[in-house]
Amino acid sequence: MTSVLAHEAELEFELGGPAYRLMQRVGLIRGAGPSIGRRSVGFLLITWVPLLIFSLIQGRALGPTPRESFLLDFATYARFFLAVPLLFVAEVVVGPRLRSAGLHFFQGDFVRPEDLPAFEAAIVRASRRREALLPELVMVGLALFGAWNSVETWTGGTATASWSSATVKGGAGLSLAGLWYRFVAVPILQFFALRWLWRLLIWTFFLADMARLKLRLVATHPDRAGGLGFLGTAHVSLGIFAFGFSSVLSGQAAFQIHFEAAPIESFKALFAVYLVVMELICVGPLLIFVPLLARTRREGLRRYSILADTYNRAFEQKWVAGQGPPDEPLLGSADIQSLADLGNSFGMIREMKPVPFSRQLILQIAVLACLPGLPLVFLVMPVGELLKLLAGALL
């Protein structure tokens, strides 16, 4: 392809933005990044380490009950040691794949020459949204509000008092760990989660722009998605989010099962809802192409039906009606192979999917979302019984 994109370098979904530039200024990110290890350590020094120090000072590291003990909170480890570092890792796992998929529309010759200005404009819009200050300010407000309303109760004298309550038990004073948890640690965590959600929304807007173009789809493409199967391949990487946040849910469930004897069945509805939400987040943006793919399939069936009618009539006239050349043998004739190829092409169009992904992608996301929850089985079933159950299933 001889055409060159003027704004190709601006198509980034993981880098840039006000928060990214702020981290560069304070030294958490060196150069162009991603500085994953440096940021992860810096995040822990700002969040988990102060919580540990404040808990030790006020006797909440190992309190009178498991819920009042900071060091026994499994979900806290999952939040700060796994979930947020995975959000940083996503910048080298998810970001480049989304960028590559976005450029594939151009590099794969899906964009018509007359639509190149519209394609460039879509890249510029994505860049402006990524660099906008207002969305990230809104995220800060949502993170603070969400932290205030999502953690344990404000009053420490209730039956649900925990180490993260803002007051110590009995209301005898403020909890430094609880205040830091509410106003610093959790807001930072939620901000980075919302920040990635905004990036995925930018990607969704970009896909919507692509769906409005007259893309050069091929109904007979072997991926059964008109050539857009590369989008499903790119979205496999989004499973890192399903795994990370499932770890937090599993940590919370493990605490209640181990220390409070909560039945594992009580978490079925929660994990089912979570699974559906993660599937929508990871796969939902690709549903934008359903009308386009359905239209491509209908048009492909119409065109190939006309072609098949024409060819089949000519074939029958030549070989069945006996009007073909007398010296041309039927066996090994190219007409037979062409008829078979035409039938295969028509069959491929009939098998064309209305979505640019396979059931395998849905299954992969589901597996990654459920994987952190597997250790919960060991909390309610002895290892010996579990091994006997597996042995019985295999034998």
Kinemage of the C-alpha trace (Angstrom):
@kinemage 1
@onewidth
@group {chain A} dominant
@subgroup {mainchain}
@vectorlist {calphas} color= white
{ca met a 1} P 0.000 0.000 0.000
{ca thr a 2} L 1.470 3.312 -1.089
{ca ser a 3} L -0.686 5.530 1.119
{ca val a 4} L 0.815 6.832 4.357
{ca leu a 5} L -1.150 7.824 7.438
{ca ala a 6} L -0.290 11.274 8.744
{ca his a 7} L -1.576 10.536 12.272
{ca glu a 8} L -0.574 6.888 12.633
{ca ala a 9} L 1.661 7.590 15.645
{ca glu a 10} L -1.275 9.135 17.523
{ca leu a 11} L -3.256 5.892 17.648
{ca glu a 12} L -2.399 4.880 21.215
{ca phe a 13} L -4.792 3.527 23.817
{ca glu a 14} L -2.473 2.691 26.707
{ca leu a 15} L -0.042 5.614 26.794
{ca gly a 16} L -0.550 9.339 27.256
{ca gly a 17} L -3.117 11.312 29.154
{ca pro a 18} L -2.842 13.747 32.087
{ca ala a 19} L -2.202 11.043 34.701
{ca tyr a 20} L 0.481 9.442 32.543
{ca arg a 21} L 2.289 12.756 32.119
{ca leu a 22} L 2.001 13.425 35.864
{ca met a 23} L 3.637 10.074 36.603
{ca gln a 24} L 6.420 11.003 34.205
{ca arg a 25} L 6.981 14.319 36.001
{ca val a 26} L 7.194 12.745 39.466
{ca gly a 27} L 9.531 10.006 38.242
{ca leu a 28} L 7.201 7.010 38.440
{ca ile a 29} L 7.585 6.612 34.690
{ca arg a 30} L 10.977 7.051 33.082
{ca gly a 31} L 11.062 8.239 29.521
{ca ala a 32} L 8.328 6.780 27.353
{ca gly a 33} L 7.573 4.051 29.881
{ca pro a 34} L 6.019 1.731 30.724
{ca ser a 35} L 8.116 1.363 33.944
{ca ile a 36} L 5.768 -1.328 35.255
{ca gly a 37} L 7.976 -2.437 38.139
{ca arg a 38} L 8.749 1.109 39.198
{ca arg a 39} L 5.108 2.111 39.209
{ca ser a 40} L 4.016 -1.044 41.035
{ca val a 41} L 6.540 -0.462 43.804
{ca gly a 42} L 5.618 3.220 43.989
{ca phe a 43} L 1.949 2.328 44.215
{ca leu a 44} L 2.585 -0.083 47.097
{ca leu a 45} L 4.655 2.535 48.925
{ca ile a 46} L 1.755 4.973 48.676
{ca thr a 47} L -1.035 2.538 49.502
{ca trp a 48} L -0.247 -0.754 51.231
{ca val a 49} L 2.864 0.258 53.203
{ca pro a 50} L 1.167 3.224 54.989
{ca leu a 51} L -1.814 0.985 55.744
{ca leu a 52} L 0.521 -1.536 57.351
{ca ile a 53} L 2.315 1.151 59.402
{ca phe a 54} L -0.918 2.762 60.608
{ca ser a 55} L -2.388 -0.656 61.443
{ca leu a 56} L 0.682 -1.541 63.505
{ca ile a 57} L 0.562 1.785 65.346
{ca gln a 58} L -3.107 1.446 66.302
{ca gly a 59} L -3.123 -2.308 66.911
{ca arg a 60} L -5.106 -3.180 63.809
{ca ala a 61} L -2.500 -5.298 62.058
{ca leu a 62} L -3.768 -8.317 64.009
{ca gly a 63} L -6.869 -7.166 65.852
{ca pro a 64} L -9.244 -9.001 68.186
{ca thr a 65} L -11.241 -10.400 65.256
{ca pro a 66} L -10.251 -11.405 61.705
{ca arg a 67} L -12.319 -8.570 60.237
{ca glu a 68} L -10.429 -6.077 62.412
{ca ser a 69} L -7.060 -7.488 61.317
{ca phe a 70} L -5.382 -5.797 58.360
{ca leu a 71} L -2.939 -8.658 57.741
{ca leu a 72} L -5.772 -11.203 57.479
{ca asp a 73} L -7.690 -9.316 54.792
{ca phe a 74} L -7.128 -11.479 51.697
{ca ala a 75} L -8.901 -9.044 49.389
{ca thr a 76} L -6.445 -6.295 50.350
{ca tyr a 77} L -3.527 -8.346 49.081
{ca ala a 78} L -5.414 -9.031 45.849
{ca arg a 79} L -6.231 -5.330 45.384
{ca phe a 80} L -2.795 -3.865 45.972
{ca phe a 81} L -0.387 -6.676 45.029
{ca leu a 82} L -2.239 -8.057 42.034
{ca ala a 83} L -5.098 -5.957 40.620
{ca val a 84} L -3.322 -2.619 40.189
{ca pro a 85} L 0.006 -4.086 38.969
{ca leu a 86} L -2.026 -5.999 36.380
{ca leu a 87} L -3.558 -2.705 35.269
{ca phe a 88} L -0.006 -1.503 34.642
{ca val a 89} L 0.934 -4.760 32.891
{ca ala a 90} L -2.104 -4.280 30.646
{ca glu a 91} L -0.291 -1.359 29.052
{ca val a 92} L 2.146 -3.794 27.418
{ca val a 93} L -0.392 -6.595 26.909
{ca val a 94} L -3.628 -4.893 25.857
{ca gly a 95} L -2.489 -1.521 24.524
{ca pro a 96} L -0.210 -2.695 21.676
{ca arg a 97} L -2.791 -5.241 20.531
{ca leu a 98} L -5.543 -2.645 20.327
{ca arg a 99} L -3.242 -0.303 18.431
{ca ser a 100} L -2.243 -3.078 16.031
{ca ala a 101} L -5.892 -4.007 15.491
{ca gly a 102} L -6.803 -0.380 14.872
{ca leu a 103} L -4.089 0.025 12.256
{ca his a 104} L -5.053 -3.287 10.662
{ca phe a 105} L -8.123 -1.600 9.184
{ca phe a 106} L -5.705 0.458 7.101
{ca gln a 107} L -2.891 -2.044 6.621
{ca gly a 108} L -5.314 -4.815 5.665
{ca asp a 109} L -6.821 -2.613 2.959
{ca phe a 110} L -10.259 -2.522 4.590
{ca val a 111} L -10.500 1.261 4.268
{ca arg a 112} L -11.343 2.571 0.824
{ca pro a 113} L -9.084 5.351 -0.533
{ca glu a 114} L -11.924 7.860 -0.407
{ca asp a 115} L -12.466 7.047 3.307
{ca leu a 116} L -8.862 7.652 4.380
{ca pro a 117} L -9.641 11.216 5.600
{ca ala a 118} L -12.436 9.805 7.783
{ca phe a 119} L -10.044 7.147 9.114
{ca glu a 120} L -7.471 9.814 9.976
{ca ala a 121} L -10.176 11.870 11.680
{ca ala a 122} L -11.134 8.846 13.811
{ca ile a 123} L -7.517 8.527 14.973
{ca val a 124} L -7.387 12.218 15.872
{ca arg a 125} L -10.625 11.943 17.873
{ca ala a 126} L -9.266 8.960 19.774
{ca ser a 127} L -6.081 10.891 20.563
{ca arg a 128} L -7.993 13.930 21.803
{ca arg a 129} L -10.188 11.834 24.044
{ca arg a 130} L -7.136 10.098 25.483
{ca glu a 131} L -5.389 13.389 26.252
{ca ala a 132} L -8.467 15.199 27.609
{ca leu a 133} L -8.220 16.469 31.189
{ca leu a 134} L -11.928 16.597 32.053
{ca pro a 135} L -12.573 12.819 31.895
{ca glu a 136} L -9.708 12.110 34.281
{ca leu a 137} L -10.917 14.797 36.688
{ca val a 138} L -14.332 13.132 36.633
{ca met a 139} L -12.598 9.811 37.346
{ca val a 140} L -10.928 11.320 40.408
{ca gly a 141} L -14.312 12.467 41.721
{ca leu a 142} L -15.911 9.098 41.012
{ca ala a 143} L -13.000 7.289 42.668
{ca leu a 144} L -13.305 9.374 45.852
{ca phe a 145} L -17.067 8.968 45.942
{ca gly a 146} L -16.843 5.266 45.211
{ca ala a 147} L -14.207 4.694 47.881
{ca trp a 148} L -16.372 6.424 50.469
{ca asn a 149} L -19.399 4.280 49.666
{ca ser a 150} L -17.836 0.930 48.780
{ca val a 151} L -15.702 0.103 51.831
{ca glu a 152} L -16.937 -1.043 55.221
{ca thr a 153} L -19.144 1.100 57.449
{ca trp a 154} L -17.974 4.469 58.719
{ca thr a 155} L -18.978 3.811 62.341
{ca gly a 156} L -16.598 1.465 64.114
{ca gly a 157} L -19.026 0.516 66.870
{ca thr a 158} L -21.273 -1.610 64.658
{ca ala a 159} L -21.197 -5.377 64.331
{ca thr a 160} L -19.437 -5.046 60.989
{ca ala a 161} L -16.505 -3.024 62.342
{ca ser a 162} L -13.270 -3.738 60.498
{ca trp a 163} L -9.722 -2.471 60.277
{ca ser a 164} L -10.819 -0.201 57.395
{ca ser a 165} L -13.518 1.559 59.432
{ca ala a 166} L -12.784 5.254 59.802
{ca thr a 167} L -13.168 5.152 63.595
{ca val a 168} L -11.768 2.673 66.070
{ca lys a 169} L -14.135 0.290 67.822
{ca gly a 170} L -16.468 2.094 70.193
{ca gly a 171} L -15.901 5.446 68.486
{ca ala a 172} L -12.903 6.217 70.706
{ca gly a 173} L -11.062 7.994 67.919
{ca leu a 174} L -10.204 8.085 64.244
{ca ser a 175} L -8.515 5.202 62.519
{ca leu a 176} L -5.463 6.315 60.545
{ca ala a 177} L -5.527 3.121 58.507
{ca gly a 178} L -9.237 3.522 57.780
{ca leu a 179} L -8.873 7.129 56.699
{ca trp a 180} L -5.872 6.369 54.477
{ca tyr a 181} L -7.741 3.433 52.987
{ca arg a 182} L -10.770 5.571 52.140
{ca phe a 183} L -9.109 8.774 50.980
{ca val a 184} L -5.877 7.533 49.375
{ca ala a 185} L -5.479 3.800 48.771
{ca val a 186} L -8.881 2.824 47.375
{ca pro a 187} L -9.352 6.052 45.351
{ca ile a 188} L -6.011 5.457 43.602
{ca leu a 189} L -6.989 1.866 42.834
{ca gln a 190} L -10.408 2.866 41.526
{ca phe a 191} L -8.937 5.716 39.489
{ca phe a 192} L -6.638 3.373 37.564
{ca ala a 193} L -9.524 0.959 37.016
{ca leu a 194} L -11.761 3.772 35.721
{ca arg a 195} L -8.896 5.056 33.604
{ca trp a 196} L -8.667 1.733 31.761
{ca leu a 197} L -12.443 1.623 31.436
{ca trp a 198} L -12.256 5.029 29.749
{ca arg a 199} L -9.526 3.751 27.404
{ca leu a 200} L -11.735 0.834 26.418
{ca leu a 201} L -14.572 3.273 25.824
{ca ile a 202} L -12.283 5.291 23.527
{ca trp a 203} L -11.515 2.076 21.659
{ca thr a 204} L -15.252 1.410 21.384
{ca phe a 205} L -15.813 4.884 19.906
{ca phe a 206} L -13.040 4.173 17.402
{ca leu a 207} L -14.686 0.889 16.417
{ca ala a 208} L -17.988 2.721 15.990
{ca asp a 209} L -16.247 5.110 13.586
{ca met a 210} L -14.899 2.116 11.646
{ca ala a 211} L -18.338 0.507 11.470
{ca arg a 212} L -19.713 3.655 9.854
{ca leu a 213} L -17.196 3.433 7.021
{ca lys a 214} L -17.824 1.388 3.903
{ca leu a 215} L -15.245 -1.210 4.835
{ca arg a 216} L -14.031 -3.580 2.154
{ca leu a 217} L -15.114 -6.821 3.781
{ca val a 218} L -14.758 -10.170 2.036
{ca ala a 219} L -17.741 -12.439 2.572
{ca thr a 220} L -15.697 -15.536 1.687
{ca his a 221} L -12.882 -14.769 4.121
{ca pro a 222} L -11.811 -17.971 5.944
{ca asp a 223} L -12.211 -16.357 9.379
{ca arg a 224} L -15.999 -16.443 8.792
{ca ala a 225} L -16.150 -12.799 9.864
{ca gly a 226} L -15.590 -10.964 6.609
{ca gly a 227} L -11.914 -10.493 7.503
{ca leu a 228} L -12.579 -8.842 10.884
{ca gly a 229} L -11.514 -11.880 12.890
{ca phe a 230} L -8.370 -10.016 13.914
{ca leu a 231} L -10.527 -7.981 16.314
{ca gly a 232} L -11.497 -11.061 18.297
{ca thr a 233} L -7.838 -12.078 18.483
{ca ala a 234} L -6.943 -8.665 19.897
{ca his a 235} L -9.711 -8.828 22.509
{ca val a 236} L -8.340 -12.020 24.039
{ca ser a 237} L -5.836 -9.782 25.833
{ca leu a 238} L -8.695 -8.080 27.720
{ca gly a 239} L -8.930 -11.225 29.813
{ca ile a 240} L -6.218 -9.737 32.027
{ca phe a 241} L -8.874 -7.428 33.507
{ca ala a 242} L -11.252 -10.327 34.131
{ca phe a 243} L -8.487 -12.184 35.970
{ca gly a 244} L -7.372 -9.204 38.049
{ca phe a 245} L -10.750 -8.132 39.376
{ca ser a 246} L -11.844 -11.718 39.892
{ca ser a 247} L -8.846 -12.076 42.205
{ca val a 248} L -10.254 -9.306 44.409
{ca leu a 249} L -13.696 -10.919 44.530
{ca ser a 250} L -12.159 -14.296 45.273
{ca gly a 251} L -10.064 -12.795 48.066
{ca gln a 252} L -13.143 -11.295 49.682
{ca ala a 253} L -15.028 -14.560 49.329
{ca ala a 254} L -12.079 -16.528 50.749
{ca phe a 255} L -12.050 -14.319 53.849
{ca gln a 256} L -15.745 -14.836 54.535
{ca ile a 257} L -15.571 -18.575 53.849
{ca his a 258} L -12.461 -19.176 55.975
{ca phe a 259} L -13.077 -16.847 58.919
{ca glu a 260} L -16.857 -16.412 58.960
{ca ala a 261} L -17.990 -19.843 57.707
{ca ala a 262} L -19.963 -18.324 54.838
{ca pro a 263} L -21.309 -21.005 52.460
{ca ile a 264} L -19.610 -20.973 49.084
{ca glu a 265} L -23.044 -21.226 47.451
{ca ser a 266} L -23.851 -17.705 48.649
{ca phe a 267} L -21.339 -16.305 46.144
{ca lys a 268} L -22.779 -18.018 43.068
{ca ala a 269} L -25.004 -15.093 42.088
{ca leu a 270} L -22.192 -12.570 42.632
{ca phe a 271} L -19.741 -14.461 40.429
{ca ala a 272} L -22.411 -15.095 37.793
{ca val a 273} L -23.165 -11.375 37.540
{ca tyr a 274} L -19.444 -10.607 37.494
{ca leu a 275} L -18.890 -13.093 34.672
{ca val a 276} L -21.651 -11.532 32.567
{ca val a 277} L -20.317 -8.017 33.188
{ca met a 278} L -16.765 -9.000 32.220
{ca glu a 279} L -17.975 -10.711 29.050
{ca leu a 280} L -19.835 -7.526 28.097
{ca ile a 281} L -16.759 -5.395 28.785
{ca cys a 282} L -14.378 -7.674 26.894
{ca val a 283} L -16.612 -8.703 24.000
{ca gly a 284} L -19.371 -6.098 23.939
{ca pro a 285} L -17.518 -3.462 21.852
{ca leu a 286} L -17.258 -5.905 18.957
{ca leu a 287} L -21.044 -6.181 18.734
{ca ile a 288} L -20.915 -2.824 16.954
{ca phe a 289} L -20.105 -4.720 13.771
{ca val a 290} L -23.176 -6.981 13.886
{ca pro a 291} L -25.238 -4.872 11.406
{ca leu a 292} L -22.283 -4.531 9.032
{ca leu a 293} L -21.448 -8.233 9.077
{ca ala a 294} L -25.088 -9.228 8.679
{ca arg a 295} L -25.397 -6.888 5.707
{ca thr a 296} L -22.163 -8.255 4.204
{ca arg a 297} L -23.454 -11.814 4.545
{ca arg a 298} L -26.773 -10.996 2.895
{ca glu a 299} L -25.077 -9.183 0.046
{ca gly a 300} L -22.555 -11.983 -0.378
{ca leu a 301} L -25.273 -14.611 -0.527
{ca arg a 302} L -27.176 -12.551 -3.101
{ca arg a 303} L -24.146 -12.035 -5.363
{ca tyr a 304} L -22.872 -15.580 -5.142
{ca ser a 305} L -26.401 -16.910 -5.665
{ca ile a 306} L -26.599 -15.008 -8.947
{ca leu a 307} L -23.113 -16.220 -9.896
{ca ala a 308} L -23.998 -19.788 -8.987
{ca asp a 309} L -27.195 -19.641 -11.024
{ca thr a 310} L -25.293 -18.384 -14.058
{ca tyr a 311} L -22.475 -20.901 -13.733
{ca asn a 312} L -24.704 -23.883 -12.971
{ca arg a 313} L -26.885 -23.192 -15.992
{ca ala a 314} L -23.808 -22.909 -18.207
{ca phe a 315} L -22.371 -26.112 -16.710
{ca glu a 316} L -25.607 -28.009 -17.247
{ca gln a 317} L -25.929 -26.677 -20.783
{ca lys a 318} L -22.388 -27.780 -21.601
{ca trp a 319} L -22.097 -31.141 -19.863
{ca val a 320} L -25.634 -32.381 -19.238
{ca ala a 321} L -27.344 -31.161 -22.404
{ca gly a 322} L -24.333 -32.420 -24.340
{ca gln a 323} L -23.409 -29.182 -26.085
{ca gly a 324} L -19.785 -29.196 -24.974
{ca pro a 325} L -16.827 -29.850 -27.319
{ca pro a 326} L -16.778 -33.557 -28.279
{ca asp a 327} L -13.003 -33.838 -27.822
{ca glu a 328} L -12.994 -32.338 -24.245
{ca pro a 329} L -13.045 -35.063 -21.538
{ca leu a 330} L -15.307 -34.664 -18.514
{ca leu a 331} L -12.830 -36.337 -16.190
{ca gly a 332} L -10.319 -33.772 -14.920
{ca ser a 333} L -12.164 -30.859 -16.464
{ca ala a 334} L -11.518 -27.455 -14.895
{ca asp a 335} L -15.259 -26.854 -15.022
{ca ile a 336} L -15.780 -29.540 -12.349
{ca gln a 337} L -13.178 -27.960 -10.054
{ca ser a 338} L -14.631 -24.486 -10.587
{ca leu a 339} L -18.089 -25.791 -9.708
{ca ala a 340} L -16.716 -27.292 -6.485
{ca asp a 341} L -14.853 -24.076 -5.616
{ca leu a 342} L -17.987 -22.049 -6.178
{ca gly a 343} L -19.929 -24.371 -3.901
{ca asn a 344} L -17.263 -24.072 -1.191
{ca ser a 345} L -17.311 -20.283 -1.417
{ca phe a 346} L -21.094 -20.216 -1.143
{ca gly a 347} L -20.887 -22.525 1.875
{ca met a 348} L -18.361 -20.241 3.568
{ca ile a 349} L -20.691 -17.276 3.152
{ca arg a 350} L -23.569 -19.251 4.647
{ca glu a 351} L -21.343 -20.048 7.661
{ca met a 352} L -20.343 -16.410 8.088
{ca lys a 353} L -20.875 -15.188 11.674
{ca pro a 354} L -22.667 -11.962 12.607
{ca val a 355} L -19.890 -11.167 15.116
{ca pro a 356} L -16.105 -10.805 14.584
{ca phe a 357} L -15.201 -13.336 17.265
{ca ser a 358} L -15.675 -17.006 18.028
{ca arg a 359} L -17.145 -18.890 20.951
{ca gln a 360} L -13.558 -19.656 21.892
{ca leu a 361} L -13.046 -16.003 22.877
{ca ile a 362} L -16.082 -16.102 25.174
{ca leu a 363} L -14.760 -19.291 26.748
{ca gln a 364} L -11.271 -17.852 27.214
{ca ile a 365} L -12.628 -14.776 29.003
{ca ala a 366} L -14.812 -16.991 31.187
{ca val a 367} L -11.857 -19.212 32.130
{ca leu a 368} L -9.680 -16.233 33.062
{ca ala a 369} L -12.530 -14.743 35.103
{ca cys a 370} L -13.148 -18.000 36.970
{ca leu a 371} L -9.525 -19.055 37.468
{ca pro a 372} L -8.875 -17.013 40.665
{ca gly a 373} L -11.973 -18.563 42.231
{ca leu a 374} L -10.749 -22.159 41.937
{ca pro a 375} L -8.741 -22.054 45.215
{ca leu a 376} L -12.041 -21.439 47.035
{ca val a 377} L -12.861 -25.096 46.452
{ca phe a 378} L -9.979 -26.100 48.730
{ca leu a 379} L -11.482 -24.054 51.562
{ca val a 380} L -14.708 -26.055 51.598
{ca met a 381} L -13.467 -29.470 50.458
{ca pro a 382} L -10.463 -31.360 51.872
{ca val a 383} L -7.711 -32.065 49.364
{ca gly a 384} L -8.146 -35.816 49.805
{ca glu a 385} L -11.831 -35.698 48.943
{ca leu a 386} L -11.159 -33.431 45.983
{ca leu a 387} L -8.530 -35.845 44.604
{ca lys a 388} L -10.941 -38.783 45.026
{ca leu a 389} L -13.619 -36.821 43.172
{ca leu a 390} L -11.244 -36.030 40.312
{ca ala a 391} L -10.006 -39.619 40.183
{ca gly a 392} L -13.582 -40.876 40.006
{ca ala a 393} L -14.400 -38.465 37.207
{ca leu a 394} L -11.357 -39.557 35.195
{ca leu a 395} L -11.778 -43.267 35.772
